[in-house]
Amino acid sequence: MADALATVALLLVAAAATVAVLQRDPARQAIVLSLLGLALAVLFTVLQAPDVGLAQLAVGSAVTPLMILLTVRKVRRKGRRE
């Protein structure tokens, strides 16, 4: 059962990473990156590394995509003014 769950989580990570790479818009990339972080957190938890999964959940699913979205927003605003 654990092997099947790990396989499903790994496939989910691979699919989310592929979708993130194929996105052209940075805002959409950040959203997909958040889903990738969530999938990685699940994978780490399934692989019995809950501390790494918790860190990934906080950083990879919340902080990094938020910083990317704020940066994209600021760059787009600056581009409109000039």
Backbone hydrogen bonds in HBPLUS format (Angstrom, degrees):
<---DONOR---> <-ACCEPTOR-->    atom                        ^
c    i                          cat <-CA-CA->   ^        H-A-AA   ^      H-
h    n   atom  resd res      DA  || num        DHA   H-A  angle D-A-AA Bond
n    s   type  num  typ     dist DA aas  dist angle  dist       angle   num
A0005-LEU N   A0001-MET O   3.03 MM   4  6.28 157.3  2.09 147.6 153.8     1
A0006-ALA N   A0002-ALA O   2.90 MM   4  6.08 154.8  1.97 145.7 152.7     2
A0007-THR N   A0003-ASP O   2.92 MM   4  6.09 151.4  2.01 143.5 151.3     3
A0008-VAL N   A0004-ALA O   2.98 MM   4  6.22 157.9  2.03 147.1 152.5     4
A0009-ALA N   A0005-LEU O   2.96 MM   4  6.15 160.4  2.00 146.2 151.8     5
A0010-LEU N   A0006-ALA O   2.88 MM   4  6.02 154.0  1.94 144.1 151.5     6
A0011-LEU N   A0007-THR O   2.93 MM   4  6.15 154.7  2.00 146.7 153.3     7
A0012-LEU N   A0008-VAL O   2.95 MM   4  6.16 150.8  2.03 145.4 153.7     8
A0013-VAL N   A0009-ALA O   2.95 MM   4  6.22 152.4  2.02 146.2 153.3     9
A0014-ALA N   A0010-LEU O   2.97 MM   4  6.21 161.8  2.00 147.9 152.6    10
A0015-ALA N   A0011-LEU O   2.91 MM   4  6.09 158.1  1.96 146.3 152.2    11
A0016-ALA N   A0012-LEU O   2.95 MM   4  6.09 163.9  1.97 148.3 152.9    12
A0017-ALA N   A0013-VAL O   2.92 MM   4  6.06 158.6  1.97 151.1 157.1    13
A0018-THR N   A0014-ALA O   3.02 MM   4  6.15 155.1  2.08 143.4 150.1    14
A0019-VAL N   A0015-ALA O   2.98 MM   4  6.22 160.5  2.02 150.7 155.7    15
A0020-ALA N   A0016-ALA O   2.95 MM   4  6.11 153.0  2.02 143.8 151.4    16
A0021-VAL N   A0017-ALA O   3.06 MM   4  6.27 152.5  2.13 145.2 151.7    17
A0022-LEU N   A0018-THR O   3.09 MM   4  6.29 148.0  2.19 144.5 153.1    18
A0029-GLN N   A0025-ASP O   2.95 MM   4  6.23 152.9  2.02 151.7 160.5    19
A0030-ALA N   A0026-PRO O   2.98 MM   4  6.20 148.9  2.08 142.2 149.2    20
A0031-ILE N   A0027-ALA O   3.21 MM   4  6.54 150.8  2.30 141.8 148.9    21
A0032-VAL N   A0028-ARG O   2.95 MM   4  6.21 164.1  1.98 153.7 157.7    22
A0033-LEU N   A0029-GLN O   2.75 MM   4  5.88 146.8  1.86 143.2 153.8    23
A0034-SER N   A0030-ALA O   3.02 MM   4  6.25 140.2  2.18 137.3 146.7    24
A0034-SER N   A0031-ILE O   3.17 MM   3  5.10 124.4  2.50  91.4 105.1    25
A0035-LEU N   A0031-ILE O   3.19 MM   4  6.62 150.6  2.28 142.1 149.2    26
A0036-LEU N   A0032-VAL O   2.84 MM   4  6.16 149.0  1.93 146.5 156.2    27
A0037-GLY N   A0033-LEU O   2.88 MM   4  6.13 151.7  1.96 143.4 150.6    28
A0038-LEU N   A0034-SER O   3.02 MM   4  6.33 149.7  2.12 142.9 151.0    29
A0039-ALA N   A0035-LEU O   2.92 MM   4  6.19 156.8  1.97 146.8 153.0    30
A0040-LEU N   A0036-LEU O   2.87 MM   4  6.11 155.1  1.93 149.7 156.6    31
A0041-ALA N   A0037-GLY O   2.94 MM   4  6.13 150.4  2.02 141.2 149.3    32
A0042-VAL N   A0038-LEU O   3.03 MM   4  6.33 154.7  2.09 147.6 153.9    33
A0043-LEU N   A0039-ALA O   2.93 MM   4  6.19 157.2  1.98 145.2 152.0    34
A0044-PHE N   A0040-LEU O   2.84 MM   4  6.08 163.7  1.87 154.5 157.9    35
A0045-THR N   A0041-ALA O   3.02 MM   4  6.17 151.7  2.10 141.3 149.3    36
A0046-VAL N   A0042-VAL O   2.88 MM   4  6.13 156.4  1.93 151.3 157.9    37
A0047-LEU N   A0043-LEU O   2.92 MM   4  6.13 148.7  2.01 146.8 155.8    38
A0049-ALA N   A0044-PHE O   2.84 MM   5  5.22 149.6  1.94 153.3 156.7    39
A0048-GLN N   A0045-THR O   3.11 MM   3  5.09 151.7  2.19 107.9 109.3    40
A0053-GLY N   A0049-ALA O   2.97 MM   4  6.22 156.9  2.02 152.1 159.6    41
A0054-LEU N   A0050-PRO O   2.85 MM   4  5.98 151.0  1.93 143.5 150.1    42
A0055-ALA N   A0051-ASP O   3.11 MM   4  6.32 157.5  2.16 141.4 147.2    43
A0056-GLN N   A0052-VAL O   2.86 MM   4  6.05 157.9  1.90 148.3 155.0    44
A0057-LEU N   A0053-GLY O   2.86 MM   4  6.03 149.0  1.96 140.8 149.7    45
A0058-ALA N   A0054-LEU O   3.08 MM   4  6.35 156.3  2.13 145.8 150.9    46
A0059-VAL N   A0055-ALA O   2.89 MM   4  6.03 176.8  1.89 159.5 160.3    47
A0060-GLY N   A0056-GLN O   2.74 MM   4  4.96 127.9  2.01 123.2 139.6    48
A0063-VAL N   A0058-ALA O   3.23 MM   5  6.58 165.9  2.26 151.9 155.9    49
A0064-THR N   A0059-VAL O   3.02 MM   5  5.95 176.5  2.02 162.3 163.4    50
A0066-LEU N   A0062-ALA O   3.18 MM   4  6.08 150.8  2.27 140.7 149.3    51
A0067-MET N   A0063-VAL O   2.94 MM   4  6.18 159.1  1.98 155.7 161.3    52
A0068-ILE N   A0064-THR O   2.98 MM   4  6.23 157.7  2.03 153.8 160.1    53
A0069-LEU N   A0065-PRO O   2.87 MM   4  6.07 163.4  1.90 149.5 153.9    54
A0070-LEU N   A0066-LEU O   2.96 MM   4  6.16 160.1  2.00 150.5 155.8    55
A0071-THR N   A0067-MET O   2.99 MM   4  6.12 154.0  2.06 143.3 150.5    56
A0072-VAL N   A0068-ILE O   2.88 MM   4  6.11 163.8  1.91 155.5 159.7    57
A0073-ARG N   A0069-LEU O   2.97 MM   4  6.11 157.5  2.02 144.5 151.0    58
A0074-LYS N   A0070-LEU O   3.01 MM   4  6.21 157.5  2.07 144.0 149.5    59
A0075-VAL N   A0071-THR O   2.93 MM   4  6.15 163.1  1.96 154.6 159.0    60
A0076-ARG N   A0072-VAL O   2.94 MM   4  6.08 160.6  1.97 149.6 155.0    61
A0077-ARG N   A0073-ARG O   3.01 MM   4  6.22 153.5  2.09 145.4 152.5    62
A0078-LYS N   A0074-LYS O   2.98 MM   4  6.16 159.8  2.02 148.0 153.6    63
A0079-GLY N   A0075-VAL O   2.98 MM   4  6.18 148.9  2.08 145.1 153.3    64
A0080-ARG N   A0076-ARG O   3.22 MM   4  6.44 141.3  2.38 139.4 148.1    65
A0080-ARG N   A0077-ARG O   3.20 MM   3  5.27 127.8  2.49  95.8 108.8    66
A0081-ARG N   A0077-ARG O   3.31 MM   4  6.61 145.6  2.43 146.4 154.5    67
